[in-house]
Amino acid sequence: MAAIFKCKSVIGGSGLNLRFFSTSKQRLSQSYKIVVVGGGAGGCSVAAKFSSLLPKNHVAIVEPSDIHFYQPMWTMVGGGMKKLEQSGRPMGEVLPKNARWIKERASQFFPEENRLVTASGEEINYDYLVIAMGLQLDYNKIKGLPEAFNTPGVCSNYSTLYVGKTLESLKNFKEGNAIFTFPNTPVKCAGAPQKAMYISEQYLVKHNKRDKANVMFNTSLGVIFGVKKYADALEKVVKERNIAVNFQHELVEVKPDTKEAVFRLLDDPAGTTKTFKYEMLHVTPPMSSPAVLRANKQLTNKAGYVEVDRSTLQHVRFPNIFGIGDCTSLPTSKTAAAVAGQNKIVFDNLRLLMDGKKLSQKYDGYTSCPLVTGYSKCILAEFDYDGKPLETLPINQAKERMTSFFMKKELMPQLYWKLMLNGWWNGPSTIRKILHLGTGH
Ligand code: FAD
């Protein structure tokens, strides 16, 4: 027997149907003006902007998690400067009240039919879609790693499950190699693997264990950082602190029984591996766009990322779809700071599209990475698509500074929870223009 509930309302002349069809055979179906998939940094901030513009429940957010995490804080959690609990808030408290929260996982997209299906089989129709699903962590792609996490000394700031083990590993550190890895895939916050290392190294200094530790950064990359200005500064830091940097080293296996980590040497065509003993192993896992997205070739590029225009953030094949954040093809460093620079572009351009106007707002690739180098110092990298520094403060931000550290530790979390998630923070471009007397540089 069919039960149909239908309610109709009108926004600015355009009709909106919220329909709930339910039968024993039929699927449940709902329709919204805007559907946002993912309620993380990007999804929550964009949904907040639109739900203050549109009537109640005209925006829906599809998000399965109970807790919203401010992930940048995990660097501090790993170093014992913050507690994990401080990095999370109930999802229901951060998502905009004016929007409907569909506590579900999106499992299939049908962009030609303006609909998606959730894991429970619910059908969700939309006029406009914003995809903000972040990245998935592929720890299981490294042989032996899932098991190794159950043994001492193996940790990762990238997951709530293992971030607590970073401090534990430092506390238990006796002597040997402290190895920090960087995978052979794009990652969120490309500076975070190094931050874990610098803080750990300073922990060992503070606790008189540094002379017993051989600290090393084994990275799949061929450079320490992608922007020369900051790479130069970081090279100085590793040299001064006697940290070994091994380029083109990709972690492929962990052997917890013998406490060994196996690395493929990427610059060797024969695929030779090299094995290192570890006392502590901090793993940054390979990452990819969520499997649900990768499965949909219409939405994604060859690498599996939502294929959007790098300036307008509009999907290249489906004009009523926009993408924001880590899951997109945008060729910039994947950070919450980048998301802040993107959310107003999505908001403005989607509004223009809804009004039948030409999209005029352009994203410049702004991203930022506070490269914490210890318990009171930080290099504050900010740059655009071309790797050109876009520093907010009229000082040399490549220098290790206490002010940058304070901003990272205390100011940025407040900015995130209080302003960004409510749709009120669009990145520092206005502040930068004022501080640089209108030049924007
Ligand atoms: P997320 O915030 O990850 O949100 C994605 C959301 O999508 C999640 O809530 C998830 O549950 C949801 N989702 C996934 N699959 C589905 C599905 N099938 N259906 C529905 N919903 C789904 N950034 C900085 O700016 N500065 C830093 O210092 C910094 N440091 C970092 C340190 C660490 C250790 C980590 C892990 C990250 C750091 N970042 C930093 C990066 C930053 O957290 C991310 O870039 C940012 O959260 C990306 O936002 P997003 O909305 O794209 O993805």
Boltz pocket constraint, residues with backbone or C-beta under 6 A from the ligand:
constraints:
  - pocket:
      binder: B
      contacts: [[A, 37], [A, 38], [A, 39], [A, 40], [A, 41], [A, 42], [A, 43], [A, 62], [A, 63], [A, 64], [A, 65], [A, 67], [A, 69], [A, 70], [A, 71], [A, 72], [A, 73], [A, 74], [A, 75], [A, 104], [A, 105], [A, 106], [A, 107], [A, 132], [A, 133], [A, 134], [A, 135], [A, 157], [A, 158], [A, 159], [A, 188], [A, 189], [A, 192], [A, 290], [A, 292], [A, 324], [A, 325], [A, 326], [A, 327], [A, 334], [A, 335], [A, 336], [A, 337], [A, 338], [A, 339], [A, 368], [A, 369], [A, 370]]
      max_distance: 6.0
